Amino acid sequence: LNSTNPDYWNIKGNAFYVLGKYDEAFKAYDQAIKLNLTNPVYWNNKGYALSYLKRYNESIYPYDQAIKLNSSEPVYWNNKGYALKFLGRTTEANAAFTMAKELEV
């Protein structure tokens, strides 16, 4: 792995995330996305790091991008649901949670 490989940055982001260094994780995931805009995992991870930084409003866009790239992954819908819930957007959150449940079946 090297710095031009998006997986390098995703793995680095995961390591920062585990260490509780969410700001560094966010930056690493952002770098992975710059190198590969089409991997929904990178987008979801970026959203997750932003959520842990309590930047819920900013986390919606990365979750939407992950869903746009792979709408059949329930984790992406669930994560978006929690971000919306923390923002007080209950109706939208419930819709996301419902979609996640339907996809888990």
DSSP file with accessible surface (Angstrom, degrees, kcal/mol):
  #  RESIDUE AA STRUCTURE BP1 BP2  ACC     N-H-->O    O-->H-N    N-H-->O    O-->H-N    TCO  KAPPA ALPHA  PHI   PSI    X-CA   Y-CA   Z-CA
    1    1 A L              0   0  130      0, 0.0     2,-0.3     0, 0.0     0, 0.0   0.000 360.0 360.0 360.0 145.6    0.0    0.0    0.0
    2    2 A N    >   -     0   0   85      0, 0.0     3,-2.2     0, 0.0     6,-0.3  -0.884 360.0 -87.5-144.1 178.0    1.1    3.5   -0.7
    3    3 A S  T 3  S+     0   0   71      1,-0.3     6,-0.1    -2,-0.3     0, 0.0   0.599 122.4  56.3 -69.3 -10.2   -0.2    7.1   -0.4
    4    4 A T  T 3  S+     0   0  101      4,-0.0    -1,-0.3     5,-0.0     3,-0.1   0.430  89.4  89.5 -96.6   1.5   -1.7    6.9   -4.0
    5    5 A N    X>  -     0   0   48     -3,-2.2     4,-1.2     1,-0.1     3,-0.9  -0.871  69.0-151.1 -98.9 119.6   -3.8    3.9   -3.0
    6    6 A P  H 3> S+     0   0   22      0, 0.0     4,-2.3     0, 0.0     5,-0.2   0.830  96.0  61.5 -61.4 -29.8   -7.2    4.8   -1.6
    7    7 A D  H 3> S+     0   0   72      1,-0.2     4,-2.9     2,-0.2     5,-0.3   0.856  97.4  59.2 -63.8 -33.6   -7.3    1.6    0.5
    8    8 A Y  H <> S+     0   0   73     -3,-0.9     4,-2.4    -6,-0.3    -1,-0.2   0.945 109.3  43.3 -56.0 -47.7   -4.1    2.8    2.3
    9    9 A W  H  X S+     0   0   47     -4,-1.2     4,-2.7    -7,-0.2    -2,-0.2   0.870 112.6  52.1 -69.6 -36.6   -6.1    5.9    3.4
   10   10 A N  H  X S+     0   0   16     -4,-2.3     4,-2.4     2,-0.2    -2,-0.2   0.937 112.0  45.9 -64.7 -44.3   -9.2    3.9    4.3
   11   11 A I  H  X S+     0   0   93     -4,-2.9     4,-2.3     2,-0.2    -2,-0.2   0.915 112.8  50.6 -64.4 -41.0   -7.1    1.5    6.4
   12   12 A K  H  X S+     0   0   71     -4,-2.4     4,-2.5    -5,-0.3    -1,-0.2   0.922 109.9  50.8 -61.8 -43.5   -5.3    4.5    8.0
   13   13 A G  H  X S+     0   0    0     -4,-2.7     4,-2.7     1,-0.2    -2,-0.2   0.909 108.4  52.1 -59.7 -42.0   -8.7    6.1    8.7
   14   14 A N  H  X S+     0   0   61     -4,-2.4     4,-2.5     2,-0.2    -1,-0.2   0.896 108.9  50.4 -62.2 -40.3   -9.9    2.8   10.3
   15   15 A A  H  X S+     0   0   53     -4,-2.3     4,-1.8     2,-0.2    -2,-0.2   0.940 112.2  46.4 -64.1 -45.6   -6.8    2.8   12.6
   16   16 A F  H  <>S+     0   0   49     -4,-2.5     5,-2.8     1,-0.2     4,-0.3   0.908 111.0  53.9 -61.0 -41.1   -7.4    6.4   13.6
   17   17 A Y  H ><5S+     0   0   49     -4,-2.7     3,-1.8     1,-0.2    -2,-0.2   0.939 107.2  49.6 -59.3 -47.9  -11.1    5.6   14.2
   18   18 A V  H 3<5S+     0   0  121     -4,-2.5    -1,-0.2     1,-0.3    -2,-0.2   0.861 109.4  53.0 -60.8 -34.1  -10.2    2.7   16.5
   19   19 A L  T 3<5S-     0   0  118     -4,-1.8    -1,-0.3    -5,-0.2    -2,-0.2   0.479 118.7-113.5 -80.0  -2.5   -7.9    5.0   18.4
   20   20 A G  T < 5S+     0   0   34     -3,-1.8     2,-1.3    -4,-0.3    -3,-0.2   0.640  76.6 133.5  78.9  14.9  -10.7    7.5   18.9
   21   21 A K     >< +     0   0   99     -5,-2.8     4,-2.3     1,-0.2    -1,-0.2  -0.604  22.4 164.0 -96.8  74.1   -8.9   10.1   16.7
   22   22 A Y  H  >  +     0   0   64     -2,-1.3     4,-2.9     1,-0.2    -1,-0.2   0.813  68.0  55.6 -69.2 -32.2  -12.0   10.9   14.6
   23   23 A D  H  > S+     0   0   59      2,-0.2     4,-2.1    -3,-0.2    -1,-0.2   0.936 111.9  43.9 -65.6 -43.2  -10.7   14.1   13.1
   24   24 A E  H  > S+     0   0   80      2,-0.2     4,-2.2     1,-0.2    -2,-0.2   0.890 112.9  52.9 -67.2 -37.4   -7.7   12.3   11.7
   25   25 A A  H  X S+     0   0    0     -4,-2.3     4,-2.9     2,-0.2     5,-0.3   0.945 107.5  51.5 -61.6 -46.8   -9.9    9.4   10.6
   26   26 A F  H  X S+     0   0   29     -4,-2.9     4,-2.5     1,-0.2    -2,-0.2   0.921 110.2  49.0 -55.6 -46.0  -12.1   11.9    8.8
   27   27 A K  H  X S+     0   0  119     -4,-2.1     4,-1.9     2,-0.2    -1,-0.2   0.893 111.6  48.9 -63.7 -39.4   -9.1   13.4    7.0
   28   28 A A  H  X S+     0   0    4     -4,-2.2     4,-2.2     2,-0.2    -2,-0.2   0.927 112.1  47.9 -67.5 -42.9   -7.8    9.9    5.9
   29   29 A Y  H  X S+     0   0    5     -4,-2.9     4,-2.4     1,-0.2    -2,-0.2   0.895 109.2  54.7 -64.0 -37.6  -11.3    8.9    4.6
   30   30 A D  H  X S+     0   0   36     -4,-2.5     4,-2.2    -5,-0.3    -1,-0.2   0.902 107.4  50.1 -61.7 -39.5  -11.5   12.2    2.7
   31   31 A Q  H  X S+     0   0   63     -4,-1.9     4,-1.5     2,-0.2    -1,-0.2   0.907 108.0  52.7 -66.0 -40.8   -8.2   11.4    1.1
   32   32 A A  H  X S+     0   0    0     -4,-2.2     4,-1.4     1,-0.2     3,-0.3   0.924 109.6  49.8 -59.2 -42.2   -9.4    7.9    0.1
   33   33 A I  H  < S+     0   0    6     -4,-2.4     3,-0.3     1,-0.2    -2,-0.2   0.896 104.7  56.9 -65.8 -39.5  -12.4    9.5   -1.5
   34   34 A K  H  < S+     0   0  138     -4,-2.2     3,-0.2     1,-0.2    -1,-0.2   0.852 112.4  42.9 -59.9 -31.5  -10.3   12.0   -3.4
   35   35 A L  H  < S+     0   0   71     -4,-1.5    -1,-0.2    -3,-0.3    -2,-0.2   0.697 132.3  18.2 -87.3 -20.6   -8.5    9.0   -4.9
   36   36 A N    ><  +     0   0   48     -4,-1.4     3,-0.9    -3,-0.3    -1,-0.3  -0.713  58.0 179.0-154.8  98.8  -11.6    7.0   -5.6
   37   37 A L  T 3  S+     0   0  108     -3,-0.2    -4,-0.1     1,-0.2    -3,-0.1   0.566  77.8  64.1 -75.3  -9.4  -15.0    8.7   -5.6
   38   38 A T  T 3  S+     0   0   98     -5,-0.1    -1,-0.2     4,-0.0     3,-0.1   0.336  71.2  98.8-105.5   8.7  -16.9    5.5   -6.4
   39   39 A N    X>  -     0   0   40     -3,-0.9     4,-1.3     1,-0.2     3,-0.6  -0.837  53.5-163.2 -98.2 111.0  -16.3    3.3   -3.3
   40   40 A P  H 3> S+     0   0   23      0, 0.0     4,-2.7     0, 0.0     5,-0.2   0.795  85.5  64.9 -64.9 -25.8  -19.3    3.6   -1.0
   41   41 A V  H 3> S+     0   0   60      1,-0.2     4,-2.8     2,-0.2     5,-0.2   0.916 100.7  50.3 -62.5 -42.1  -17.3    2.2    2.0
   42   42 A Y  H <> S+     0   0    4     -3,-0.6     4,-2.2     1,-0.2    -1,-0.2   0.919 111.9  47.7 -62.2 -44.0  -15.1    5.3    2.0
   43   43 A W  H  X S+     0   0   16     -4,-1.3     4,-2.3     2,-0.2    -2,-0.2   0.923 112.6  48.6 -63.1 -45.3  -18.1    7.6    1.9
   44   44 A N  H  X S+     0   0   13     -4,-2.7     4,-2.6     1,-0.2    -2,-0.2   0.925 110.8  50.7 -61.2 -43.8  -19.8    5.7    4.7
   45   45 A N  H  X S+     0   0   25     -4,-2.8     4,-2.5     1,-0.2    -1,-0.2   0.897 108.8  51.6 -62.3 -39.4  -16.7    5.8    6.8
   46   46 A K  H  X S+     0   0   30     -4,-2.2     4,-2.4     2,-0.2    -1,-0.2   0.937 110.8  48.4 -62.0 -45.2  -16.3    9.5    6.3
   47   47 A G  H  X S+     0   0    0     -4,-2.3     4,-2.4     1,-0.2    -2,-0.2   0.901 110.5  51.6 -60.2 -40.6  -19.9   10.0    7.4
   48   48 A Y  H  X S+     0   0   82     -4,-2.6     4,-2.2     2,-0.2    -2,-0.2   0.921 109.3  48.9 -65.4 -43.3  -19.3    7.8   10.4
   49   49 A A  H  X S+     0   0    0     -4,-2.5     4,-1.4     1,-0.2    -1,-0.2   0.926 111.3  50.4 -62.2 -42.9  -16.2    9.8   11.5
   50   50 A L  H  <>S+     0   0    3     -4,-2.4     5,-2.9     1,-0.2    -2,-0.2   0.896 108.2  53.5 -62.7 -38.4  -18.2   13.0   11.1
   51   51 A S  H ><5S+     0   0   15     -4,-2.4     3,-1.9     1,-0.2    -1,-0.2   0.912 106.3  51.7 -62.6 -41.8  -21.0   11.6   13.2
   52   52 A Y  H 3<5S+     0   0  103     -4,-2.2    -1,-0.2     1,-0.3    -2,-0.2   0.787 106.4  54.3 -66.9 -23.8  -18.5   10.8   16.0
   53   53 A L  T 3<5S-     0   0   52     -4,-1.4    -1,-0.3    -5,-0.2    -2,-0.2   0.344 119.3-116.9 -84.9   5.0  -17.3   14.4   15.8
   54   54 A K  T < 5S+     0   0  152     -3,-1.9     2,-0.7     1,-0.2     3,-0.2   0.743  77.2 132.8  61.8  27.6  -21.0   15.3   16.3
   55   55 A R     >< +     0   0   75     -5,-2.9     4,-1.3     1,-0.2     3,-0.2  -0.489  21.0 155.1-101.0  59.7  -21.0   17.0   12.9
   56   56 A Y  H  >  +     0   0   41     -2,-0.7     4,-0.9     1,-0.2     3,-0.3   0.864  65.2  55.1 -60.6 -41.4  -24.2   15.2   12.0
   57   57 A N  H >> S+     0   0  112      1,-0.2     3,-0.7    -3,-0.2     4,-0.5   0.919 110.6  46.5 -60.8 -40.9  -25.4   17.8    9.4
   58   58 A E  H 34 S+     0   0   97      1,-0.2     3,-0.3    -3,-0.2    -1,-0.2   0.746 104.5  63.3 -70.9 -24.6  -22.1   17.3    7.5
   59   59 A S  H 3X S+     0   0    0     -4,-1.3     4,-1.9    -3,-0.3    -1,-0.2   0.718  86.3  73.4 -75.1 -19.3  -22.4   13.5    7.8
   60   60 A I  H <X S+     0   0   16     -4,-0.9     4,-2.9    -3,-0.7     5,-0.2   0.925  92.2  53.9 -62.1 -45.2  -25.6   13.3    5.7
   61   61 A Y  H  X S+     0   0  134     -4,-0.5     4,-2.5    -3,-0.3    -1,-0.2   0.942 108.9  46.8 -59.2 -49.4  -23.9   14.1    2.4
   62   62 A P  H  > S+     0   0    4      0, 0.0     4,-2.4     0, 0.0    -1,-0.2   0.916 113.3  49.9 -60.5 -38.6  -21.3   11.2    2.7
   63   63 A Y  H  X S+     0   0    2     -4,-1.9     4,-2.7     1,-0.2    -2,-0.2   0.925 110.0  50.8 -63.6 -41.6  -24.1    8.8    3.7
   64   64 A D  H  X S+     0   0   56     -4,-2.9     4,-2.7     1,-0.2    -1,-0.2   0.894 109.7  50.6 -61.8 -39.2  -26.1    9.9    0.7
   65   65 A Q  H  X S+     0   0   32     -4,-2.5     4,-2.0     2,-0.2    -1,-0.2   0.912 110.0  49.6 -64.9 -42.4  -23.1    9.4   -1.5
   66   66 A A  H  X S+     0   0    0     -4,-2.4     4,-1.9     1,-0.2    -2,-0.2   0.932 113.4  46.7 -60.3 -44.2  -22.7    5.9   -0.1
   67   67 A I  H  < S+     0   0   15     -4,-2.7    -2,-0.2     1,-0.2    -1,-0.2   0.898 108.9  54.7 -66.0 -39.7  -26.4    5.1   -0.6
   68   68 A K  H  < S+     0   0  160     -4,-2.7     3,-0.3     1,-0.2    -1,-0.2   0.893 113.7  42.3 -60.1 -37.6  -26.2    6.5   -4.2
   69   69 A L  H  < S+     0   0   70     -4,-2.0    -1,-0.2     1,-0.3    -2,-0.2   0.761 137.5  10.1 -82.0 -26.4  -23.4    4.1   -5.0
   70   70 A N    ><  +     0   0   50     -4,-1.9     3,-1.3    -5,-0.2    -1,-0.3  -0.580  63.4 172.8-154.6  85.6  -24.9    1.1   -3.2
   71   71 A S  T 3  S+     0   0   74     -3,-0.3    -4,-0.1     1,-0.3    -3,-0.1   0.551  74.5  67.9 -75.3  -6.2  -28.5    1.6   -2.1
   72   72 A S  T 3  S+     0   0   75     -5,-0.1    -1,-0.3     4,-0.0    -5,-0.1   0.393  72.6 100.9 -96.3   6.9  -28.9   -2.0   -1.0
   73   73 A E    X>  -     0   0   59     -3,-1.3     4,-1.1     1,-0.2     3,-0.7  -0.801  56.8-161.5 -94.1 110.1  -26.5   -1.8    1.9
   74   74 A P  H 3> S+     0   0   21      0, 0.0     4,-2.7     0, 0.0     5,-0.2   0.813  84.6  65.8 -62.6 -29.0  -28.6   -1.5    5.1
   75   75 A V  H 3> S+     0   0   70      1,-0.2     4,-2.8     2,-0.2     5,-0.2   0.899  99.3  51.9 -60.4 -39.6  -25.7   -0.1    7.2
   76   76 A Y  H <> S+     0   0   14     -3,-0.7     4,-2.2     1,-0.2    -1,-0.2   0.920 112.1  45.3 -64.2 -43.5  -25.5    3.1    5.1
   77   77 A W  H  X S+     0   0   44     -4,-1.1     4,-2.4     2,-0.2    -2,-0.2   0.904 113.5  50.4 -65.2 -41.8  -29.3    3.7    5.6
   78   78 A N  H  X S+     0   0   52     -4,-2.7     4,-2.2     2,-0.2    -2,-0.2   0.926 110.5  48.5 -63.4 -45.9  -29.0    2.9    9.3
   79   79 A N  H  X S+     0   0   17     -4,-2.8     4,-2.1     1,-0.2    -1,-0.2   0.917 111.8  49.4 -61.8 -42.2  -26.0    5.3    9.8
   80   80 A K  H  X S+     0   0   39     -4,-2.2     4,-2.7    -5,-0.2     5,-0.2   0.918 107.9  55.9 -62.5 -39.7  -27.9    8.0    7.9
   81   81 A G  H  X S+     0   0    0     -4,-2.4     4,-2.6     1,-0.2    -2,-0.2   0.910 106.9  48.5 -58.8 -44.1  -30.9    7.4   10.1
   82   82 A Y  H  X S+     0   0  108     -4,-2.2     4,-2.5     2,-0.2    -1,-0.2   0.910 110.6  50.7 -65.4 -40.5  -28.9    7.9   13.3
   83   83 A A  H  X S+     0   0    1     -4,-2.1     4,-1.2     1,-0.2    -2,-0.2   0.941 112.5  46.9 -61.9 -44.6  -27.4   11.2   12.0
   84   84 A L  H  <>S+     0   0    2     -4,-2.7     5,-2.6     1,-0.2     4,-0.3   0.899 110.1  53.9 -63.5 -39.2  -30.9   12.4   11.1
   85   85 A K  H ><5S+     0   0  119     -4,-2.6     3,-1.7     1,-0.2    -1,-0.2   0.928 106.8  50.7 -60.6 -45.6  -32.2   11.4   14.5
   86   86 A F  H 3<5S+     0   0  126     -4,-2.5    -1,-0.2     1,-0.3    -2,-0.2   0.769 108.0  54.3 -64.8 -24.8  -29.5   13.4   16.3
   87   87 A L  T 3<5S-     0   0   61     -4,-1.2    -1,-0.3    -3,-0.2    -2,-0.2   0.457 118.5-113.6 -84.7  -3.2  -30.5   16.3   14.1
   88   88 A G  T < 5S+     0   0   55     -3,-1.7     2,-1.4    -4,-0.3     3,-0.2   0.621  76.0 134.6  80.8  13.0  -34.1   16.0   15.3
   89   89 A R     >< +     0   0   83     -5,-2.6     4,-2.5     1,-0.2     5,-0.2  -0.530  23.7 164.2 -94.4  68.9  -35.3   15.1   11.8
   90   90 A T  H  >  +     0   0   82     -2,-1.4     4,-3.0     1,-0.2     5,-0.2   0.852  65.8  52.2 -61.2 -43.7  -37.4   12.2   13.1
   91   91 A T  H  > S+     0   0  123     -3,-0.2     4,-1.9     1,-0.2    -1,-0.2   0.942 114.6  42.7 -61.4 -46.6  -39.6   11.5   10.1
   92   92 A E  H  > S+     0   0   90      2,-0.2     4,-2.1     1,-0.2    -1,-0.2   0.884 113.7  53.0 -66.8 -38.6  -36.6   11.3    7.8
   93   93 A A  H  X S+     0   0    1     -4,-2.5     4,-2.8     1,-0.2    -2,-0.2   0.939 108.4  49.6 -61.9 -46.8  -34.7    9.2   10.3
   94   94 A N  H  X S+     0   0   86     -4,-3.0     4,-2.6     1,-0.2    -1,-0.2   0.876 109.0  52.7 -61.7 -37.1  -37.6    6.7   10.6
   95   95 A A  H  X S+     0   0   62     -4,-1.9     4,-2.2    -5,-0.2    -1,-0.2   0.915 110.7  47.3 -64.3 -40.9  -37.7    6.4    6.8
   96   96 A A  H  X S+     0   0    4     -4,-2.1     4,-2.4     2,-0.2    -2,-0.2   0.917 112.3  49.3 -66.6 -42.2  -34.0    5.6    6.7
   97   97 A F  H  X S+     0   0   39     -4,-2.8     4,-2.4     2,-0.2    -2,-0.2   0.899 110.0  52.0 -63.6 -38.8  -34.4    3.1    9.6
   98   98 A T  H  X S+     0   0   74     -4,-2.6     4,-2.5     2,-0.2    -2,-0.2   0.926 109.4  49.2 -63.0 -43.7  -37.3    1.5    7.8
   99   99 A M  H  X S+     0   0   67     -4,-2.2     4,-2.1     1,-0.2    -2,-0.2   0.921 110.0  51.6 -62.0 -42.6  -35.3    1.1    4.6
  100  100 A A  H  X S+     0   0    2     -4,-2.4     4,-1.4     1,-0.2    -1,-0.2   0.927 110.8  48.0 -60.2 -44.6  -32.4   -0.4    6.5
  101  101 A K  H  X S+     0   0  151     -4,-2.4     4,-0.7     1,-0.2     3,-0.3   0.904 110.2  51.6 -63.9 -41.6  -34.8   -3.0    8.1
  102  102 A E  H >< S+     0   0  123     -4,-2.5     3,-0.5     1,-0.2    -1,-0.2   0.871 110.5  49.1 -63.5 -36.1  -36.3   -3.9    4.7
  103  103 A L  H 3< S+     0   0   57     -4,-2.1    -1,-0.2     1,-0.2    -2,-0.2   0.749 101.5  63.3 -76.4 -23.6  -32.9   -4.4    3.2
  104  104 A E  H 3<        0   0  128     -4,-1.4    -1,-0.2    -3,-0.3    -2,-0.2   0.709 360.0 360.0 -73.0 -19.1  -31.8   -6.7    6.1
  105  105 A V    <<        0   0  161     -4,-0.7    -3,-0.0    -3,-0.5    -4,-0.0  -0.258 360.0 360.0 -70.9 360.0  -34.5   -9.3    5.3
